[in-house]
Amino acid sequence: MVLCNQDGVIKFLAFRHPQAGKQLVKGTIEAIEKPQDAARRELAEESGIKIAEEFELVGTSQAIVSGEE
């Protein structure tokens, strides 16, 4: 998920997918990736936005979707 603190206002990056509706940028960290690299890749894949500058990684989470293990 992408957060931006702009003038003290926290904003989330969301977009509307043609088939899936409203979406947040998110994804899986591949075994050989650092979390920051995964964030850059997912942002580019899901939104088309490519960033080169450094950013603060706030954290990661682990979630298991019903039916997955």
N, C-alpha and C positions, 0 to 999 in steps of 0.2 A: 504494500500500500504506500502511496506517495503522499507525504505531508509537506506543506510549505507554510512557514511563518512569515507572513507579509504584513508589516506594520502592526505586529502584535495579534493578528488574526490568523488562526490556524485554518488552512484550507486543505481539502482532500482532492486528489486528482481522480476524477471519475469520467467515464465516457459511455456512450450508448452504442452497443453492439447491434448490428442489423438483425441478427437472429436471437441473441440472448438477452437483449435489453440492457439495463444499466449495469455497469461493471466497474470494479476497482482493479487497478493493476496489481497483480499478485502472481505467485508461481512457486515453483520448486527449485531449491538449490541443488544443482547436480553434484555428484560425489567429488568431482575434481575442482569445483568452484569455491571461491571465497564468497561470503554473503554479498559484499559490495558488487562483485562481478555479476552475480545472479540478478541483483536489483537492476543493474544497467541493462542486462540482456532482456529481462522481462519487460522493462519499460519500453525498450525499442521494439520488441516483438508485438506487444499488445497495443501500443499507442503510436508507434512510429517516431517517438521522441528519443533522440540520441544525446547523451550528455558526456562531456569529457572532464569537467571540473570535479573537484573533490566534493563530497557531501557527507553528512553525518548519518551513520546508520543508527537508528533509534533502537532496533531490536529485531528479533526473529521469533517466530512461534511455530509450534508443531501442532498440527491438527489432523485427526483421522476422520475421514468422511465415512458416514455410515456405509457398511459393506466393504470397506477397504481395510487392509491390515498392513 
